[in-house]
């Protein structure tokens, strides 16, 4: 008999199980059974309602992400004042998010419809590779954005400004390094396999060999722990620099007997601090999106009972939502982007008169700073 039957003899499903002897793996195509870990054979099928809910969620998230990130790329690349070295990193982030959803949300919708993976073993591996690739590109783009904010705000006038060449070099290096890192599972160092819910594929966190686990150890450090530590470190000093700047301005204004002291240099600093808040918000949302995958991977390695088919589905749900956050964050928080968006696509901008006045002031501040720089 098959291993499936033997496993059920050793781990019988309780009589209260409404699905009888069926397991979540029984709907899987034969060609991918060799990729499904034995851990999943002990679980009954998920409630069909979950597939419908996840499918609906992914359709909504995918549509919003594709539209939002396309608009971000289009507006940034077609607005001269936005084509700065720092914003090239923003465009790269939007491109990564767009490609993630473009390549990943349709297959997941198909899988939710059929309630199992129907696209074959090879595409399962490709799907896992693409998810890993775009995740790596996104987080390291976030690292570069954070590094640029640290350079501008903490180092100030002593900092070496980011150039277009430097920005493109960082972007190219990120893509090359990410591709190189995501290829080893095709050659035996870990592997890409179906998740327990059979709607998506990712890294293998259930195989017990140290070779397989070592990939996830290094992976966790490279795309999660080190970037997180670096970002926390950077923003600690950014917040300190902002606080010191504001304190100095208040003291100077008090000495001069005025309510506020805002010359051109201080306006520039205020604009940079505003952009730092945008970057911090985006990074925070990114880690909210990818932390579930980190927990699932480490749970699979060290506490397998906690990883059920339903539990494993949250990684995909939160990770896909990440691709929607960035367009919203920049549309709301980036004054020059909002001004350009209002000119090119006014139907997408919802601002009151007070908001417009504030926004115009913010844009004028940034533009004045840029003119001062070029003078």
Beta strands, then each sheet from edge to edge (+ up, - down):
strand 1: 192-194
strand 2: 201-203
sheet 1: 1+ 2-
end
